[in-house]
Amino acid sequence: MEINNLSVETDFSVEFYDVDSMQIVWHGNYIKYFEVGRCALLDIVNFGYTEMADSGYGWPVVDVRVKYIKPLIFRQKATIQAELIEYENRLRIRYKIFDKETRELLTKGESIQMAVEVATMTSCFVSPACLTERVEEALEQLQLRV
């Protein structure tokens, strides 16, 4: 299924605690920025972590990839874009980090999460309705605005 641009952008600033001695963001902190984008995206489909926990399913990250293009530096203002790419069998999200002022692409990546039924700790190879119904509702709302 093709998803029609279910995405969100969130601004952030590079803080001192995220950088190394050269004032460049430590590579592992990019995953934290992805999480900021993922949370914003899940909120627009009304399936944030509170709703996930209430659903009886966990959604562990099973794969994450990062392509570092140009480093983020201390006090830089940036924007993270999170876009839903797949949801029917797994939750796949694409990320892009831009400089807030110039919109220069600095980093891109992707994460994959898989549903796990918490009561049995069983992996689900099809996303449960608690996610798919909310995504489809958000997609319908997006179509209505166009």
C-alpha positions in Angstrom: 0.0 0.0 0.0 1.3 3.5 -0.9 1.1 6.0 1.9 0.4 9.6 0.9 3.0 11.5 2.9 1.9 10.8 6.5 4.8 12.8 7.9 5.6 15.4 10.5 8.5 17.9 11.2 9.8 18.9 14.6 12.4 21.5 15.4 15.2 21.0 17.9 18.4 22.5 19.1 21.7 20.7 19.6 22.4 20.8 23.3 25.8 20.7 25.0 25.1 17.2 26.5 24.7 15.8 23.0 28.1 16.8 21.7 31.7 15.5 22.0 34.8 17.5 22.9 34.9 18.9 19.3 31.3 20.3 19.7 30.0 17.8 17.2 27.0 15.6 18.0 28.1 12.1 19.1 26.9 9.6 16.5 24.7 7.7 19.0 22.6 10.7 19.7 21.1 10.8 16.3 19.0 7.8 17.4 17.6 10.1 20.1 16.7 12.7 17.5 14.9 9.9 15.5 12.9 9.1 18.6 11.8 12.7 18.8 10.5 12.5 15.3 8.9 9.1 15.8 7.0 10.3 18.9 5.7 13.3 17.0 4.6 11.0 14.1 2.9 8.5 16.4 1.1 11.3 18.1 -0.5 12.4 14.9 -1.9 8.9 14.3 -3.0 8.8 18.0 -0.8 5.8 18.8 1.9 7.2 21.0 3.7 5.1 23.6 0.9 5.5 26.2 -1.6 4.1 23.6 0.8 1.4 22.6 1.1 0.3 26.2 -2.6 0.3 26.7 -3.1 -1.8 23.5 -1.3 -4.8 25.0 1.4 -4.7 22.3 5.0 -3.6 22.5 6.8 -2.3 19.5 10.6 -2.9 19.9 12.9 -1.4 17.4 14.4 -4.3 15.4 16.4 -2.4 12.9 17.8 1.2 12.6 20.0 2.7 10.0 21.7 6.1 9.9 23.5 7.9 7.0 25.6 10.7 8.4 25.9 13.3 5.6 27.1 16.4 7.5 27.6 16.7 11.3 25.3 18.6 13.6 27.1 21.0 15.9 26.5 22.6 19.3 23.7 25.2 19.3 22.7 24.4 15.7 18.9 24.6 15.1 17.6 21.6 13.2 14.4 20.0 12.0 13.7 16.3 12.0 11.2 14.9 9.5 9.6 11.5 10.3 7.6 9.9 7.5 5.6 6.7 7.8 6.7 4.3 5.0 5.0 1.0 6.1 2.6 -0.1 8.8 0.7 -3.2 7.7 3.3 -5.8 8.7 5.7 -3.6 10.7 6.2 0.0 11.6 8.8 1.5 9.2 9.7 5.2 9.5 12.1 7.2 7.4 13.9 10.2 8.9 15.6 13.3 7.5 17.4 15.9 9.6 17.8 19.3 8.0 19.5 22.5 9.1 16.5 24.7 10.2 17.7 27.8 8.4 19.1 26.5 5.1 17.1 23.2 4.9 20.4 21.5 4.0 20.0 17.7 4.5 22.4 16.6 7.2 21.3 13.1 8.2 18.9 10.5 7.0 17.9 7.1 8.3 15.2 4.6 8.9 13.8 2.5 11.8 11.7 -0.7 11.9 9.6 -1.7 14.8 7.7 -5.0 15.1 4.6 -5.7 17.1 4.9 -8.1 20.1 1.9 -9.3 22.1 3.0 -8.4 25.6 1.0 -11.1 27.4 2.6 -14.0 25.5 5.8 -12.2 24.2 4.8 -13.4 20.7 6.0 -11.6 17.6 3.3 -10.5 15.2 4.0 -10.7 11.6 1.0 -8.6 10.7 0.4 -5.3 12.5 -2.6 -5.5 14.9 -5.8 -3.6 14.2 -5.0 -1.2 17.1 -2.3 0.4 14.9 -3.7 -0.2 11.3 -7.1 1.3 12.1 -5.5 4.5 13.6 -3.1 4.9 10.6 -5.9 4.4 8.1 -8.0 7.0 10.0 -5.2 9.5 9.9 -4.7 8.8 6.2 -8.4 9.4 5.6 -8.2 12.7 7.4 -5.2 13.6 5.3 -7.2 12.9 2.1 -10.1 15.1 3.3 -7.7 18.0 3.8 -6.4 17.8 0.2 
